[in-house]
Amino acid sequence: MKFCKELIDSKIVHKTIENDVLIFKPGIVIKCAITKNEYDSFVNTSHEVKTIIDSVYYETDGYYVLRTLPHVIDKEKTSSIFTQLNIDNFYTDDNNGNLKIVPTYIPLHVEETIRAKLKPYISPISANEKRIISSISADAPVNSYLLKNDTSDYYFYKKITSISQG
């Protein structure tokens, strides 16, 4: 398997060679839902930013949700749709048979799984859109990474252990 094309540069993580870099596919994560006040502060930046925000978020129930995510999911559907994904930290029971989105950061793989299952006709949010939104947010930038788990790597997995006798 060849990871180097998508690895984080070895200089960034102070490593001498690419094989020592265990994280790859870095991506910016933006909030899955923002308040009306956050929206107003974003769109007051410029017309270009307003256009991006309006293409990335949709308004519902007094807040703005990422276009890739539903703001409500039928609770009964979740067990059959998300057999290997736990969305409890990102959606909460509204006591009416639905799960409602929690305004937080959703890991990229979770967001993509939800989008693929429930909104496959909606395109993913581009890295450029995320970069622009993250740069104007008052929050610290949030990033997501994947772990490179190469079990054939000698340095990490093929260590020789010695048993002292004596």
ZAPATOR-181374 format. One record per residue (C-alpha): x, y, z; residue in three letters; residue number from 1. Coordinates in Angstrom, 3 decimals, m for minus. Layout:
BEGIN
X Y Z Ala NUM
...
***
This chain:
BEGIN
0.000 0.000 0.000 Met 1
1.344 3.459 m0.924 Lys 2
0.393 6.269 1.474 Phe 3
3.082 8.869 0.773 Cys 4
0.934 10.890 m1.622 Lys 5
m1.565 11.643 1.127 Glu 6
0.711 11.657 4.156 Leu 7
1.278 14.711 6.247 Ile 8
4.718 16.021 5.353 Asp 9
7.391 14.450 7.554 Ser 10
8.884 17.883 8.314 Lys 11
5.610 19.040 9.886 Ile 12
5.708 16.271 12.474 Val 13
9.508 16.413 12.903 His 14
10.290 13.038 11.368 Lys 15
13.189 12.218 9.095 Thr 16
11.415 9.883 6.670 Ile 17
7.846 9.502 5.394 Glu 18
7.527 5.966 6.832 Asn 19
7.687 7.428 10.339 Asp 20
4.552 9.477 9.703 Val 21
1.548 7.591 11.001 Leu 22
m1.170 10.114 10.228 Ile 23
m2.513 10.978 6.806 Phe 24
m5.405 12.584 4.970 Lys 25
m5.601 15.697 7.124 Pro 26
m8.850 17.572 6.769 Gly 27
m10.473 20.626 8.286 Ile 28
m13.637 19.990 10.283 Val 29
m16.260 22.716 10.581 Ile 30
m19.211 22.817 12.959 Lys 31
m22.154 20.734 11.843 Cys 32
m24.533 23.451 13.029 Ala 33
m24.084 27.130 13.812 Ile 34
m26.285 29.611 15.629 Thr 35
m27.950 32.630 14.049 Lys 36
m25.356 34.869 15.771 Asn 37
m22.467 32.826 14.332 Glu 38
m24.096 32.927 10.898 Tyr 39
m24.510 36.718 11.110 Asp 40
m20.878 37.216 12.129 Ser 41
m19.712 34.991 9.243 Phe 42
m21.822 36.620 6.530 Val 43
m20.886 40.145 7.646 Asn 44
m17.313 39.372 6.597 Thr 45
m17.880 39.750 2.831 Ser 46
m20.303 38.934 0.036 His 47
m18.022 36.084 m1.101 Glu 48
m18.070 34.533 2.378 Val 49
m21.865 34.911 2.576 Lys 50
m22.177 33.025 m0.713 Thr 51
m19.984 30.201 0.626 Ile 52
m21.785 30.036 3.978 Ile 53
m25.163 29.945 2.217 Asp 54
m23.976 27.099 m0.023 Ser 55
m22.537 25.078 2.894 Val 56
m25.274 25.584 5.528 Tyr 57
m29.061 25.528 5.324 Tyr 58
m31.408 27.199 7.801 Glu 59
m33.766 25.145 9.938 Thr 60
m35.330 25.551 13.374 Asp 61
m33.480 28.815 14.038 Gly 62
m29.997 27.527 13.312 Tyr 63
m27.889 26.533 10.304 Tyr 64
m26.885 22.931 9.516 Val 65
m24.283 21.540 7.105 Leu 66
m25.886 20.664 3.771 Arg 67
m24.373 17.174 4.035 Thr 68
m26.297 16.326 7.206 Leu 69
m29.981 16.020 8.037 Pro 70
m30.998 18.076 11.061 His 71
m33.398 15.289 12.133 Val 72
m33.215 11.510 11.631 Ile 73
m36.036 9.043 12.246 Asp 74
m34.882 7.128 15.344 Lys 75
m36.223 3.776 14.094 Glu 76
m34.161 4.002 10.891 Lys 77
m30.826 4.539 12.619 Thr 78
m30.302 0.971 13.809 Ser 79
m30.830 m0.458 10.327 Ser 80
m29.004 2.309 8.429 Ile 81
m26.013 2.771 10.724 Phe 82
m25.137 m0.765 11.748 Thr 83
m21.446 0.017 12.312 Gln 84
m21.652 3.685 13.273 Leu 85
m22.629 5.180 16.603 Asn 86
m24.147 8.649 16.157 Ile 87
m25.138 9.150 19.817 Asp 88
m22.595 11.940 20.339 Asn 89
m23.843 13.867 17.309 Phe 90
m27.617 13.392 17.438 Tyr 91
m29.830 13.422 20.532 Thr 92
m33.276 11.951 21.179 Asp 93
m35.995 14.612 20.910 Asp 94
m38.550 12.331 22.656 Asn 95
m40.772 12.407 19.559 Asn 96
m39.264 9.421 17.759 Gly 97
m36.505 11.465 16.114 Asn 98
m32.867 12.205 16.666 Leu 99
m31.935 15.887 16.390 Lys 100
m28.485 17.149 15.451 Ile 101
m26.221 18.428 18.239 Val 102
m24.256 21.568 17.282 Pro 103
m20.730 20.193 17.543 Thr 104
m17.861 18.998 15.390 Tyr 105
m18.501 15.701 13.615 Ile 106
m15.461 13.679 12.474 Pro 107
m15.107 13.657 8.706 Leu 108
m15.654 9.906 8.354 His 109
m18.891 10.131 10.380 Val 110
m20.133 13.091 8.350 Glu 111
m19.344 11.267 5.102 Glu 112
m21.075 8.068 6.254 Thr 113
m24.217 9.971 7.211 Ile 114
m24.155 11.918 3.941 Arg 115
m23.651 8.771 1.868 Ala 116
m26.540 6.974 3.591 Lys 117
m29.075 9.789 3.959 Leu 118
m28.104 12.503 1.465 Lys 119
m26.180 10.790 m1.347 Pro 120
m27.386 13.365 m3.884 Tyr 121
m25.642 16.184 m1.967 Ile 122
m22.000 16.811 m2.819 Ser 123
m19.415 16.785 m0.025 Pro 124
m18.152 20.130 1.239 Ile 125
m14.897 21.071 m0.463 Ser 126
m11.624 21.553 1.387 Ala 127
m11.523 25.157 0.159 Asn 128
m14.985 25.921 1.587 Glu 129
m13.938 24.382 4.913 Lys 130
m10.682 26.343 4.924 Arg 131
m12.494 29.665 4.369 Ile 132
m15.126 28.971 7.034 Ile 133
m12.528 27.768 9.527 Ser 134
m10.404 30.881 8.952 Ser 135
m13.255 33.240 9.909 Ile 136
m14.516 31.197 12.841 Ser 137
m13.802 32.430 16.357 Ala 138
m13.115 28.818 17.387 Asp 139
m9.679 27.259 17.158 Ala 140
m9.215 25.277 13.924 Pro 141
m10.317 21.657 14.179 Val 142
m8.677 19.000 12.052 Asn 143
m9.295 15.344 11.402 Ser 144
m6.672 12.761 10.540 Tyr 145
m6.584 9.075 9.728 Leu 146
m4.115 6.633 11.206 Leu 147
m1.764 4.737 8.939 Lys 148
m1.650 1.250 10.366 Asn 149
0.942 m0.615 8.302 Asp 150
1.495 m3.883 10.163 Thr 151
4.321 m4.819 7.819 Ser 152
6.393 m1.840 8.985 Asp 153
9.516 m3.216 10.679 Tyr 154
10.049 m0.259 12.977 Tyr 155
6.593 m0.383 14.556 Phe 156
5.598 m4.050 14.380 Tyr 157
8.581 m6.376 13.942 Lys 158
10.541 m5.752 17.104 Lys 159
12.764 m8.456 18.445 Ile 160
12.379 m9.010 22.134 Thr 161
15.103 m10.630 24.132 Ser 162
14.588 m12.593 27.264 Ile 163
17.385 m12.280 29.717 Ser 164
18.486 m15.485 31.280 Gln 165
20.342 m15.671 34.345 Gly 166
***
